[in-house]
């Protein structure tokens, strides 16, 4: 497993994350419910992880720094994973 790495997202990425966390007004018609703020935030983190190369499920804030800073474990390619397993 890789060590945690510190990342910094852009202001636009942070604004998108904050926007995703806000509740969305809706009318429930036909039994369909829109995505929850948590589901929206997870989607944004997943996209950010793909863009920046980290596992979105491992992101943690860096205390004492601005909201744009966080740590996460870098993601592996299939080849990197196989090489690690062979060692």
PyMOL Python script that loads the backbone (N, CA, C, O; Angstrom):
from pymol import cmd

cmd.read_pdbstr("""\
ATOM      1  N   UNK A   1       0.844  -1.172   0.000  1.00  0.00           N
ATOM      2  CA  UNK A   1       0.000   0.000   0.000  1.00  0.00           C
ATOM      3  C   UNK A   1       0.891   1.238   0.000  1.00  0.00           C
ATOM      4  O   UNK A   1       1.898   1.298   0.706  1.00  0.00           O
ATOM      5  N   UNK A   2       0.509   2.197  -0.786  1.00  0.00           N
ATOM      6  CA  UNK A   2       1.276   3.429  -0.889  1.00  0.00           C
ATOM      7  C   UNK A   2       1.075   4.300   0.349  1.00  0.00           C
ATOM      8  O   UNK A   2       0.030   4.224   0.996  1.00  0.00           O
ATOM      9  N   UNK A   3       2.057   5.120   0.682  1.00  0.00           N
ATOM     10  CA  UNK A   3       1.871   6.056   1.796  1.00  0.00           C
ATOM     11  C   UNK A   3       0.919   7.179   1.380  1.00  0.00           C
ATOM     12  O   UNK A   3       0.740   7.452   0.193  1.00  0.00           O
ATOM     13  N   UNK A   4       0.322   7.815   2.369  1.00  0.00           N
ATOM     14  CA  UNK A   4      -0.586   8.929   2.085  1.00  0.00           C
ATOM     15  C   UNK A   4       0.207  10.076   1.473  1.00  0.00           C
ATOM     16  O   UNK A   4       1.349  10.332   1.857  1.00  0.00           O
ATOM     17  N   UNK A   5      -0.405  10.754   0.527  1.00  0.00           N
ATOM     18  CA  UNK A   5       0.215  11.870  -0.168  1.00  0.00           C
ATOM     19  C   UNK A   5      -0.677  13.088  -0.012  1.00  0.00           C
ATOM     20  O   UNK A   5      -1.902  12.968  -0.016  1.00  0.00           O
ATOM     21  N   UNK A   6      -0.072  14.258   0.125  1.00  0.00           N
ATOM     22  CA  UNK A   6      -0.852  15.487   0.250  1.00  0.00           C
ATOM     23  C   UNK A   6      -1.158  16.039  -1.136  1.00  0.00           C
ATOM     24  O   UNK A   6      -0.288  16.099  -2.004  1.00  0.00           O
ATOM     25  N   UNK A   7      -2.403  16.438  -1.325  1.00  0.00           N
ATOM     26  CA  UNK A   7      -2.872  17.014  -2.584  1.00  0.00           C
ATOM     27  C   UNK A   7      -3.487  18.380  -2.308  1.00  0.00           C
ATOM     28  O   UNK A   7      -3.866  18.695  -1.180  1.00  0.00           O
ATOM     29  N   UNK A   8      -3.577  19.182  -3.369  1.00  0.00           N
ATOM     30  CA  UNK A   8      -4.272  20.465  -3.288  1.00  0.00           C
ATOM     31  C   UNK A   8      -5.198  20.571  -4.489  1.00  0.00           C
ATOM     32  O   UNK A   8      -4.749  20.540  -5.635  1.00  0.00           O
ATOM     33  N   UNK A   9      -6.495  20.698  -4.220  1.00  0.00           N
ATOM     34  CA  UNK A   9      -7.446  20.860  -5.315  1.00  0.00           C
ATOM     35  C   UNK A   9      -7.530  22.336  -5.693  1.00  0.00           C
ATOM     36  O   UNK A   9      -7.145  23.206  -4.912  1.00  0.00           O
ATOM     37  N   UNK A  10      -8.029  22.610  -6.875  1.00  0.00           N
ATOM     38  CA  UNK A  10      -8.183  23.987  -7.328  1.00  0.00           C
ATOM     39  C   UNK A  10      -9.413  24.610  -6.667  1.00  0.00           C
ATOM     40  O   UNK A  10     -10.246  23.912  -6.090  1.00  0.00           O
ATOM     41  N   UNK A  11      -9.506  25.922  -6.761  1.00  0.00           N
ATOM     42  CA  UNK A  11     -10.689  26.618  -6.231  1.00  0.00           C
ATOM     43  C   UNK A  11     -11.950  26.132  -6.939  1.00  0.00           C
ATOM     44  O   UNK A  11     -12.995  25.977  -6.308  1.00  0.00           O
ATOM     45  N   UNK A  12     -11.856  25.892  -8.250  1.00  0.00           N
ATOM     46  CA  UNK A  12     -13.015  25.400  -9.000  1.00  0.00           C
ATOM     47  C   UNK A  12     -13.453  24.022  -8.504  1.00  0.00           C
ATOM     48  O   UNK A  12     -14.648  23.753  -8.379  1.00  0.00           O
ATOM     49  N   UNK A  13     -12.476  23.148  -8.222  1.00  0.00           N
ATOM     50  CA  UNK A  13     -12.801  21.818  -7.690  1.00  0.00           C
ATOM     51  C   UNK A  13     -13.477  21.933  -6.326  1.00  0.00           C
ATOM     52  O   UNK A  13     -14.450  21.231  -6.051  1.00  0.00           O
ATOM     53  N   UNK A  14     -12.960  22.817  -5.474  1.00  0.00           N
ATOM     54  CA  UNK A  14     -13.553  23.012  -4.149  1.00  0.00           C
ATOM     55  C   UNK A  14     -14.970  23.558  -4.269  1.00  0.00           C
ATOM     56  O   UNK A  14     -15.869  23.115  -3.555  1.00  0.00           O
ATOM     57  N   UNK A  15     -15.175  24.517  -5.167  1.00  0.00           N
ATOM     58  CA  UNK A  15     -16.516  25.081  -5.362  1.00  0.00           C
ATOM     59  C   UNK A  15     -17.492  24.020  -5.863  1.00  0.00           C
ATOM     60  O   UNK A  15     -18.651  23.999  -5.450  1.00  0.00           O
ATOM     61  N   UNK A  16     -17.028  23.142  -6.750  1.00  0.00           N
ATOM     62  CA  UNK A  16     -17.880  22.057  -7.246  1.00  0.00           C
ATOM     63  C   UNK A  16     -18.256  21.103  -6.114  1.00  0.00           C
ATOM     64  O   UNK A  16     -19.394  20.639  -6.042  1.00  0.00           O
ATOM     65  N   UNK A  17     -17.301  20.811  -5.232  1.00  0.00           N
ATOM     66  CA  UNK A  17     -17.565  19.925  -4.096  1.00  0.00           C
ATOM     67  C   UNK A  17     -18.568  20.554  -3.129  1.00  0.00           C
ATOM     68  O   UNK A  17     -19.492  19.886  -2.666  1.00  0.00           O
ATOM     69  N   UNK A  18     -18.387  21.829  -2.830  1.00  0.00           N
ATOM     70  CA  UNK A  18     -19.308  22.529  -1.926  1.00  0.00           C
ATOM     71  C   UNK A  18     -20.708  22.571  -2.536  1.00  0.00           C
ATOM     72  O   UNK A  18     -21.703  22.366  -1.841  1.00  0.00           O
ATOM     73  N   UNK A  19     -20.773  22.836  -3.827  1.00  0.00           N
ATOM     74  CA  UNK A  19     -22.069  22.882  -4.515  1.00  0.00           C
ATOM     75  C   UNK A  19     -22.754  21.513  -4.472  1.00  0.00           C
ATOM     76  O   UNK A  19     -23.971  21.433  -4.303  1.00  0.00           O
ATOM     77  N   UNK A  20     -21.977  20.440  -4.624  1.00  0.00           N
ATOM     78  CA  UNK A  20     -22.539  19.087  -4.610  1.00  0.00           C
ATOM     79  C   UNK A  20     -23.098  18.716  -3.243  1.00  0.00           C
ATOM     80  O   UNK A  20     -24.012  17.897  -3.151  1.00  0.00           O
ATOM     81  N   UNK A  21     -22.560  19.309  -2.183  1.00  0.00           N
ATOM     82  CA  UNK A  21     -22.993  18.981  -0.819  1.00  0.00           C
ATOM     83  C   UNK A  21     -24.284  19.679  -0.414  1.00  0.00           C
ATOM     84  O   UNK A  21     -24.893  19.324   0.595  1.00  0.00           O
ATOM     85  N   UNK A  22     -24.697  20.658  -1.189  1.00  0.00           N
ATOM     86  CA  UNK A  22     -25.923  21.387  -0.848  1.00  0.00           C
ATOM     87  C   UNK A  22     -27.141  20.552  -1.224  1.00  0.00           C
ATOM     88  O   UNK A  22     -27.147  19.885  -2.259  1.00  0.00           O
ATOM     89  N   UNK A  23     -28.164  20.589  -0.387  1.00  0.00           N
ATOM     90  CA  UNK A  23     -29.378  19.838  -0.723  1.00  0.00           C
ATOM     91  C   UNK A  23     -30.061  20.447  -1.944  1.00  0.00           C
ATOM     92  O   UNK A  23     -30.039  21.662  -2.144  1.00  0.00           O
ATOM     93  N   UNK A  24     -30.659  19.591  -2.745  1.00  0.00           N
ATOM     94  CA  UNK A  24     -31.358  20.058  -3.935  1.00  0.00           C
ATOM     95  C   UNK A  24     -32.855  19.930  -3.711  1.00  0.00           C
ATOM     96  O   UNK A  24     -33.336  18.869  -3.312  1.00  0.00           O
ATOM     97  N   UNK A  25     -33.593  21.003  -3.964  1.00  0.00           N
ATOM     98  CA  UNK A  25     -35.045  20.916  -3.810  1.00  0.00           C
ATOM     99  C   UNK A  25     -35.618  20.000  -4.894  1.00  0.00           C
ATOM    100  O   UNK A  25     -35.153  20.007  -6.034  1.00  0.00           O
ATOM    101  N   UNK A  26     -36.621  19.223  -4.528  1.00  0.00           N
ATOM    102  CA  UNK A  26     -37.212  18.323  -5.518  1.00  0.00           C
ATOM    103  C   UNK A  26     -38.649  18.005  -5.139  1.00  0.00           C
ATOM    104  O   UNK A  26     -39.071  18.163  -3.993  1.00  0.00           O
ATOM    105  N   UNK A  27     -39.377  17.552  -6.141  1.00  0.00           N
ATOM    106  CA  UNK A  27     -40.718  17.020  -5.927  1.00  0.00           C
ATOM    107  C   UNK A  27     -40.654  15.547  -6.302  1.00  0.00           C
ATOM    108  O   UNK A  27     -40.181  15.192  -7.382  1.00  0.00           O
ATOM    109  N   UNK A  28     -41.125  14.705  -5.418  1.00  0.00           N
ATOM    110  CA  UNK A  28     -41.076  13.267  -5.651  1.00  0.00           C
ATOM    111  C   UNK A  28     -42.257  12.874  -6.530  1.00  0.00           C
ATOM    112  O   UNK A  28     -43.406  12.872  -6.089  1.00  0.00           O
ATOM    113  N   UNK A  29     -41.952  12.541  -7.787  1.00  0.00           N
ATOM    114  CA  UNK A  29     -42.991  12.160  -8.739  1.00  0.00           C
ATOM    115  C   UNK A  29     -42.643  10.787  -9.296  1.00  0.00           C
ATOM    116  O   UNK A  29     -41.549  10.581  -9.821  1.00  0.00           O
ATOM    117  N   UNK A  30     -43.552   9.877  -9.182  1.00  0.00           N
ATOM    118  CA  UNK A  30     -43.331   8.544  -9.739  1.00  0.00           C
ATOM    119  C   UNK A  30     -42.353   7.696  -8.951  1.00  0.00           C
ATOM    120  O   UNK A  30     -41.824   6.717  -9.478  1.00  0.00           O
ATOM    121  N   UNK A  31     -42.101   8.049  -7.700  1.00  0.00           N
ATOM    122  CA  UNK A  31     -41.237   7.235  -6.863  1.00  0.00           C
ATOM    123  C   UNK A  31     -39.752   7.389  -7.133  1.00  0.00           C
ATOM    124  O   UNK A  31     -38.956   6.612  -6.607  1.00  0.00           O
ATOM    125  N   UNK A  32     -39.356   8.360  -7.931  1.00  0.00           N
ATOM    126  CA  UNK A  32     -37.936   8.573  -8.233  1.00  0.00           C
ATOM    127  C   UNK A  32     -37.388   9.672  -7.333  1.00  0.00           C
ATOM    128  O   UNK A  32     -37.913  10.785  -7.309  1.00  0.00           O
ATOM    129  N   UNK A  33     -36.343   9.356  -6.602  1.00  0.00           N
ATOM    130  CA  UNK A  33     -35.702  10.347  -5.739  1.00  0.00           C
ATOM    131  C   UNK A  33     -34.357  10.741  -6.352  1.00  0.00           C
ATOM    132  O   UNK A  33     -33.608   9.872  -6.799  1.00  0.00           O
ATOM    133  N   UNK A  34     -34.044  12.032  -6.379  1.00  0.00           N
ATOM    134  CA  UNK A  34     -32.740  12.452  -6.913  1.00  0.00           C
ATOM    135  C   UNK A  34     -31.608  12.033  -5.974  1.00  0.00           C
ATOM    136  O   UNK A  34     -31.851  11.586  -4.853  1.00  0.00           O
ATOM    137  N   UNK A  35     -30.393  12.182  -6.438  1.00  0.00           N
ATOM    138  CA  UNK A  35     -29.224  11.826  -5.630  1.00  0.00           C
ATOM    139  C   UNK A  35     -29.167  12.693  -4.375  1.00  0.00           C
ATOM    140  O   UNK A  35     -29.531  13.869  -4.403  1.00  0.00           O
ATOM    141  N   UNK A  36     -28.713  12.106  -3.291  1.00  0.00           N
ATOM    142  CA  UNK A  36     -28.568  12.842  -2.035  1.00  0.00           C
ATOM    143  C   UNK A  36     -27.299  13.690  -2.099  1.00  0.00           C
ATOM    144  O   UNK A  36     -26.445  13.451  -2.952  1.00  0.00           O
ATOM    145  N   UNK A  37     -27.162  14.680  -1.207  1.00  0.00           N
ATOM    146  CA  UNK A  37     -25.920  15.458  -1.169  1.00  0.00           C
ATOM    147  C   UNK A  37     -24.689  14.577  -0.961  1.00  0.00           C
ATOM    148  O   UNK A  37     -23.630  14.853  -1.525  1.00  0.00           O
ATOM    149  N   UNK A  38     -24.816  13.520  -0.157  1.00  0.00           N
ATOM    150  CA  UNK A  38     -23.682  12.621   0.059  1.00  0.00           C
ATOM    151  C   UNK A  38     -23.311  11.890  -1.231  1.00  0.00           C
ATOM    152  O   UNK A  38     -22.131  11.777  -1.563  1.00  0.00           O
ATOM    153  N   UNK A  39     -24.314  11.396  -1.955  1.00  0.00           N
ATOM    154  CA  UNK A  39     -24.039  10.722  -3.228  1.00  0.00           C
ATOM    155  C   UNK A  39     -23.392  11.676  -4.226  1.00  0.00           C
ATOM    156  O   UNK A  39     -22.487  11.289  -4.965  1.00  0.00           O
ATOM    157  N   UNK A  40     -23.860  12.928  -4.245  1.00  0.00           N
ATOM    158  CA  UNK A  40     -23.268  13.930  -5.130  1.00  0.00           C
ATOM    159  C   UNK A  40     -21.820  14.205  -4.751  1.00  0.00           C
ATOM    160  O   UNK A  40     -20.962  14.321  -5.627  1.00  0.00           O
ATOM    161  N   UNK A  41     -21.539  14.311  -3.457  1.00  0.00           N
ATOM    162  CA  UNK A  41     -20.169  14.576  -2.997  1.00  0.00           C
ATOM    163  C   UNK A  41     -19.249  13.405  -3.339  1.00  0.00           C
ATOM    164  O   UNK A  41     -18.110  13.616  -3.756  1.00  0.00           O
ATOM    165  N   UNK A  42     -19.731  12.180  -3.166  1.00  0.00           N
ATOM    166  CA  UNK A  42     -18.922  11.005  -3.505  1.00  0.00           C
ATOM    167  C   UNK A  42     -18.603  11.004  -4.995  1.00  0.00           C
ATOM    168  O   UNK A  42     -17.486  10.668  -5.389  1.00  0.00           O
ATOM    169  N   UNK A  43     -19.580  11.380  -5.832  1.00  0.00           N
ATOM    170  CA  UNK A  43     -19.351  11.449  -7.278  1.00  0.00           C
ATOM    171  C   UNK A  43     -18.267  12.471  -7.609  1.00  0.00           C
ATOM    172  O   UNK A  43     -17.406  12.213  -8.449  1.00  0.00           O
ATOM    173  N   UNK A  44     -18.307  13.633  -6.949  1.00  0.00           N
ATOM    174  CA  UNK A  44     -17.293  14.665  -7.184  1.00  0.00           C
ATOM    175  C   UNK A  44     -15.921  14.175  -6.732  1.00  0.00           C
ATOM    176  O   UNK A  44     -14.933  14.373  -7.440  1.00  0.00           O
ATOM    177  N   UNK A  45     -15.845  13.531  -5.553  1.00  0.00           N
ATOM    178  CA  UNK A  45     -14.560  12.998  -5.075  1.00  0.00           C
ATOM    179  C   UNK A  45     -14.021  11.934  -6.033  1.00  0.00           C
ATOM    180  O   UNK A  45     -12.818  11.881  -6.288  1.00  0.00           O
ATOM    181  N   UNK A  46     -14.910  11.088  -6.563  1.00  0.00           N
ATOM    182  CA  UNK A  46     -14.477  10.048  -7.501  1.00  0.00           C
ATOM    183  C   UNK A  46     -13.883  10.674  -8.758  1.00  0.00           C
ATOM    184  O   UNK A  46     -12.824  10.252  -9.223  1.00  0.00           O
ATOM    185  N   UNK A  47     -14.560  11.677  -9.307  1.00  0.00           N
ATOM    186  CA  UNK A  47     -14.050  12.367 -10.491  1.00  0.00           C
ATOM    187  C   UNK A  47     -12.721  13.054 -10.201  1.00  0.00           C
ATOM    188  O   UNK A  47     -11.808  13.029 -11.026  1.00  0.00           O
ATOM    189  N   UNK A  48     -12.618  13.668  -9.021  1.00  0.00           N
ATOM    190  CA  UNK A  48     -11.380  14.340  -8.634  1.00  0.00           C
ATOM    191  C   UNK A  48     -10.247  13.325  -8.480  1.00  0.00           C
ATOM    192  O   UNK A  48      -9.111  13.600  -8.866  1.00  0.00           O
ATOM    193  N   UNK A  49     -10.552  12.162  -7.920  1.00  0.00           N
ATOM    194  CA  UNK A  49      -9.549  11.111  -7.772  1.00  0.00           C
ATOM    195  C   UNK A  49      -9.039  10.610  -9.111  1.00  0.00           C
ATOM    196  O   UNK A  49      -7.842  10.374  -9.276  1.00  0.00           O
ATOM    197  N   UNK A  50      -9.943  10.447 -10.068  1.00  0.00           N
ATOM    198  CA  UNK A  50      -9.529  10.025 -11.408  1.00  0.00           C
ATOM    199  C   UNK A  50      -8.667  11.098 -12.063  1.00  0.00           C
ATOM    200  O   UNK A  50      -7.684  10.790 -12.737  1.00  0.00           O
ATOM    201  N   UNK A  51      -9.037  12.344 -11.864  1.00  0.00           N
ATOM    202  CA  UNK A  51      -8.304  13.468 -12.460  1.00  0.00           C
ATOM    203  C   UNK A  51      -6.913  13.635 -11.850  1.00  0.00           C
ATOM    204  O   UNK A  51      -5.947  13.896 -12.568  1.00  0.00           O
ATOM    205  N   UNK A  52      -6.808  13.486 -10.515  1.00  0.00           N
ATOM    206  CA  UNK A  52      -5.549  13.759  -9.823  1.00  0.00           C
ATOM    207  C   UNK A  52      -4.749  12.497  -9.488  1.00  0.00           C
ATOM    208  O   UNK A  52      -3.604  12.596  -9.048  1.00  0.00           O
ATOM    209  N   UNK A  53      -5.336  11.314  -9.690  1.00  0.00           N
ATOM    210  CA  UNK A  53      -4.600  10.068  -9.494  1.00  0.00           C
ATOM    211  C   UNK A  53      -4.545   9.561  -8.067  1.00  0.00           C
ATOM    212  O   UNK A  53      -3.488   9.124  -7.611  1.00  0.00           O
ATOM    213  N   UNK A  54      -5.671   9.609  -7.343  1.00  0.00           N
ATOM    214  CA  UNK A  54      -5.721   9.049  -5.996  1.00  0.00           C
ATOM    215  C   UNK A  54      -7.006   8.261  -5.810  1.00  0.00           C
ATOM    216  O   UNK A  54      -7.965   8.433  -6.563  1.00  0.00           O
ATOM    217  N   UNK A  55      -7.021   7.398  -4.804  1.00  0.00           N
ATOM    218  CA  UNK A  55      -8.207   6.610  -4.460  1.00  0.00           C
ATOM    219  C   UNK A  55      -9.165   7.517  -3.694  1.00  0.00           C
ATOM    220  O   UNK A  55      -8.867   7.943  -2.578  1.00  0.00           O
ATOM    221  N   UNK A  56     -10.311   7.810  -4.292  1.00  0.00           N
ATOM    222  CA  UNK A  56     -11.245   8.778  -3.703  1.00  0.00           C
ATOM    223  C   UNK A  56     -11.792   8.341  -2.345  1.00  0.00           C
ATOM    224  O   UNK A  56     -12.246   9.185  -1.571  1.00  0.00           O
ATOM    225  N   UNK A  57     -11.760   7.058  -2.042  1.00  0.00           N
ATOM    226  CA  UNK A  57     -12.281   6.580  -0.763  1.00  0.00           C
ATOM    227  C   UNK A  57     -11.288   6.769   0.385  1.00  0.00           C
ATOM    228  O   UNK A  57     -11.616   6.482   1.536  1.00  0.00           O
ATOM    229  N   UNK A  58     -10.074   7.250   0.081  1.00  0.00           N
ATOM    230  CA  UNK A  58      -9.051   7.417   1.118  1.00  0.00           C
ATOM    231  C   UNK A  58      -8.767   8.877   1.438  1.00  0.00           C
ATOM    232  O   UNK A  58      -7.843   9.165   2.199  1.00  0.00           O
ATOM    233  N   UNK A  59      -9.534   9.804   0.880  1.00  0.00           N
ATOM    234  CA  UNK A  59      -9.269  11.236   1.075  1.00  0.00           C
ATOM    235  C   UNK A  59      -9.617  11.674   2.497  1.00  0.00           C
ATOM    236  O   UNK A  59     -10.679  11.342   3.023  1.00  0.00           O
ATOM    237  N   UNK A  60      -8.700  12.427   3.107  1.00  0.00           N
ATOM    238  CA  UNK A  60      -8.879  12.986   4.448  1.00  0.00           C
ATOM    239  C   UNK A  60      -8.416  14.441   4.444  1.00  0.00           C
ATOM    240  O   UNK A  60      -7.481  14.779   3.717  1.00  0.00           O
ATOM    241  N   UNK A  61      -9.043  15.307   5.234  1.00  0.00           N
ATOM    242  CA  UNK A  61      -8.599  16.704   5.290  1.00  0.00           C
ATOM    243  C   UNK A  61      -7.239  16.832   5.967  1.00  0.00           C
ATOM    244  O   UNK A  61      -6.833  15.973   6.749  1.00  0.00           O
ATOM    245  N   UNK A  62      -6.550  17.916   5.652  1.00  0.00           N
ATOM    246  CA  UNK A  62      -5.297  18.243   6.336  1.00  0.00           C
ATOM    247  C   UNK A  62      -5.651  19.325   7.349  1.00  0.00           C
ATOM    248  O   UNK A  62      -5.936  20.463   6.976  1.00  0.00           O
ATOM    249  N   UNK A  63      -5.634  18.974   8.608  1.00  0.00           N
ATOM    250  CA  UNK A  63      -6.012  19.918   9.654  1.00  0.00           C
ATOM    251  C   UNK A  63      -4.965  21.015   9.779  1.00  0.00           C
ATOM    252  O   UNK A  63      -3.763  20.752   9.734  1.00  0.00           O
ATOM    253  N   UNK A  64      -5.436  22.244   9.936  1.00  0.00           N
ATOM    254  CA  UNK A  64      -4.539  23.380  10.060  1.00  0.00           C
ATOM    255  C   UNK A  64      -4.249  24.054   8.732  1.00  0.00           C
ATOM    256  O   UNK A  64      -3.551  25.067   8.690  1.00  0.00           O
ATOM    257  N   UNK A  65      -4.779  23.502   7.642  1.00  0.00           N
ATOM    258  CA  UNK A  65      -4.607  24.106   6.321  1.00  0.00           C
ATOM    259  C   UNK A  65      -5.976  24.429   5.746  1.00  0.00           C
ATOM    260  O   UNK A  65      -7.005  24.056   6.310  1.00  0.00           O
ATOM    261  N   UNK A  66      -5.975  25.123   4.623  1.00  0.00           N
ATOM    262  CA  UNK A  66      -7.227  25.476   3.956  1.00  0.00           C
ATOM    263  C   UNK A  66      -7.977  24.228   3.494  1.00  0.00           C
ATOM    264  O   UNK A  66      -7.413  23.134   3.444  1.00  0.00           O
ATOM    265  N   UNK A  67      -9.236  24.404   3.162  1.00  0.00           N
ATOM    266  CA  UNK A  67     -10.094  23.287   2.747  1.00  0.00           C
ATOM    267  C   UNK A  67      -9.629  22.614   1.466  1.00  0.00           C
ATOM    268  O   UNK A  67     -10.000  21.471   1.198  1.00  0.00           O
ATOM    269  N   UNK A  68      -8.824  23.307   0.675  1.00  0.00           N
ATOM    270  CA  UNK A  68      -8.363  22.741  -0.595  1.00  0.00           C
ATOM    271  C   UNK A  68      -7.340  21.625  -0.403  1.00  0.00           C
ATOM    272  O   UNK A  68      -7.098  20.850  -1.329  1.00  0.00           O
ATOM    273  N   UNK A  69      -6.738  21.529   0.779  1.00  0.00           N
ATOM    274  CA  UNK A  69      -5.679  20.550   1.024  1.00  0.00           C
ATOM    275  C   UNK A  69      -6.247  19.282   1.654  1.00  0.00           C
ATOM    276  O   UNK A  69      -7.094  19.346   2.545  1.00  0.00           O
ATOM    277  N   UNK A  70      -5.772  18.130   1.183  1.00  0.00           N
ATOM    278  CA  UNK A  70      -6.199  16.849   1.730  1.00  0.00           C
ATOM    279  C   UNK A  70      -5.115  15.819   1.451  1.00  0.00           C
ATOM    280  O   UNK A  70      -4.240  16.030   0.612  1.00  0.00           O
ATOM    281  N   UNK A  71      -5.185  14.707   2.162  1.00  0.00           N
ATOM    282  CA  UNK A  71      -4.278  13.594   1.887  1.00  0.00           C
ATOM    283  C   UNK A  71      -5.099  12.428   1.355  1.00  0.00           C
ATOM    284  O   UNK A  71      -6.284  12.291   1.656  1.00  0.00           O
ATOM    285  N   UNK A  72      -4.446  11.597   0.564  1.00  0.00           N
ATOM    286  CA  UNK A  72      -5.089  10.400   0.022  1.00  0.00           C
ATOM    287  C   UNK A  72      -3.998   9.433  -0.410  1.00  0.00           C
ATOM    288  O   UNK A  72      -2.824   9.792  -0.502  1.00  0.00           O
ATOM    289  N   UNK A  73      -4.407   8.216  -0.669  1.00  0.00           N
ATOM    290  CA  UNK A  73      -3.470   7.203  -1.146  1.00  0.00           C
ATOM    291  C   UNK A  73      -3.510   7.210  -2.674  1.00  0.00           C
ATOM    292  O   UNK A  73      -4.584   7.075  -3.261  1.00  0.00           O
ATOM    293  N   UNK A  74      -2.357   7.364  -3.323  1.00  0.00           N
ATOM    294  CA  UNK A  74      -2.337   7.361  -4.790  1.00  0.00           C
ATOM    295  C   UNK A  74      -2.920   6.065  -5.338  1.00  0.00           C
ATOM    296  O   UNK A  74      -2.764   5.002  -4.738  1.00  0.00           O
ATOM    297  N   UNK A  75      -3.585   6.160  -6.469  1.00  0.00           N
ATOM    298  CA  UNK A  75      -4.163   4.962  -7.086  1.00  0.00           C
ATOM    299  C   UNK A  75      -3.095   4.219  -7.882  1.00  0.00           C
ATOM    300  O   UNK A  75      -2.085   4.792  -8.290  1.00  0.00           O
ATOM    301  N   UNK A  76      -3.343   2.946  -8.086  1.00  0.00           N
ATOM    302  CA  UNK A  76      -2.408   2.088  -8.811  1.00  0.00           C
ATOM    303  C   UNK A  76      -3.003   1.694 -10.154  1.00  0.00           C
ATOM    304  O   UNK A  76      -4.221   1.576 -10.295  1.00  0.00           O
ATOM    305  N   UNK A  77      -2.146   1.494 -11.122  1.00  0.00           N
ATOM    306  CA  UNK A  77      -2.589   0.886 -12.366  1.00  0.00           C
ATOM    307  C   UNK A  77      -2.582  -0.625 -12.158  1.00  0.00           C
ATOM    308  O   UNK A  77      -2.012  -1.116 -11.183  1.00  0.00           O
ATOM    309  N   UNK A  78      -3.210  -1.360 -13.066  1.00  0.00           N
ATOM    310  CA  UNK A  78      -3.219  -2.827 -12.948  1.00  0.00           C
ATOM    311  C   UNK A  78      -1.794  -3.377 -12.955  1.00  0.00           C
ATOM    312  O   UNK A  78      -1.477  -4.291 -12.193  1.00  0.00           O
ATOM    313  N   UNK A  79      -0.937  -2.823 -13.811  1.00  0.00           N
ATOM    314  CA  UNK A  79       0.451  -3.291 -13.887  1.00  0.00           C
ATOM    315  C   UNK A  79       1.180  -3.035 -12.572  1.00  0.00           C
ATOM    316  O   UNK A  79       1.906  -3.904 -12.090  1.00  0.00           O
ATOM    317  N   UNK A  80       0.996  -1.856 -11.991  1.00  0.00           N
ATOM    318  CA  UNK A  80       1.640  -1.544 -10.713  1.00  0.00           C
ATOM    319  C   UNK A  80       1.142  -2.478  -9.614  1.00  0.00           C
ATOM    320  O   UNK A  80       1.924  -2.901  -8.762  1.00  0.00           O
ATOM    321  N   UNK A  81      -0.143  -2.802  -9.625  1.00  0.00           N
ATOM    322  CA  UNK A  81      -0.716  -3.685  -8.613  1.00  0.00           C
ATOM    323  C   UNK A  81      -0.115  -5.088  -8.725  1.00  0.00           C
ATOM    324  O   UNK A  81       0.241  -5.695  -7.715  1.00  0.00           O
ATOM    325  N   UNK A  82      -0.003  -5.604  -9.960  1.00  0.00           N
ATOM    326  CA  UNK A  82       0.574  -6.937 -10.166  1.00  0.00           C
ATOM    327  C   UNK A  82       2.038  -6.978  -9.738  1.00  0.00           C
ATOM    328  O   UNK A  82       2.482  -7.953  -9.132  1.00  0.00           O
ATOM    329  N   UNK A  83       2.792  -5.917 -10.053  1.00  0.00           N
ATOM    330  CA  UNK A  83       4.197  -5.865  -9.652  1.00  0.00           C
ATOM    331  C   UNK A  83       4.331  -5.863  -8.133  1.00  0.00           C
ATOM    332  O   UNK A  83       5.225  -6.505  -7.582  1.00  0.00           O
ATOM    333  N   UNK A  84       3.443  -5.144  -7.463  1.00  0.00           N
ATOM    334  CA  UNK A  84       3.492  -5.085  -6.005  1.00  0.00           C
ATOM    335  C   UNK A  84       3.156  -6.445  -5.400  1.00  0.00           C
ATOM    336  O   UNK A  84       3.779  -6.854  -4.419  1.00  0.00           O
ATOM    337  N   UNK A  85       2.193  -7.143  -5.964  1.00  0.00           N
ATOM    338  CA  UNK A  85       1.790  -8.452  -5.442  1.00  0.00           C
ATOM    339  C   UNK A  85       2.880  -9.498  -5.626  1.00  0.00           C
ATOM    340  O   UNK A  85       2.994 -10.422  -4.821  1.00  0.00           O
ATOM    341  N   UNK A  86       3.683  -9.361  -6.678  1.00  0.00           N
ATOM    342  CA  UNK A  86       4.751 -10.325  -6.947  1.00  0.00           C
ATOM    343  C   UNK A  86       5.905 -10.185  -5.965  1.00  0.00           C
ATOM    344  O   UNK A  86       6.629 -11.151  -5.726  1.00  0.00           O
ATOM    345  N   UNK A  87       6.086  -9.013  -5.399  1.00  0.00           N
ATOM    346  CA  UNK A  87       7.220  -8.767  -4.496  1.00  0.00           C
ATOM    347  C   UNK A  87       7.066  -9.450  -3.169  1.00  0.00           C
ATOM    348  O   UNK A  87       7.939  -9.334  -2.310  1.00  0.00           O
TER     349      UNK A  87
END
""", "prot")
cmd.dss("prot")
cmd.show_as("cartoon", "prot")
cmd.util.cbc("prot")
cmd.orient("prot")
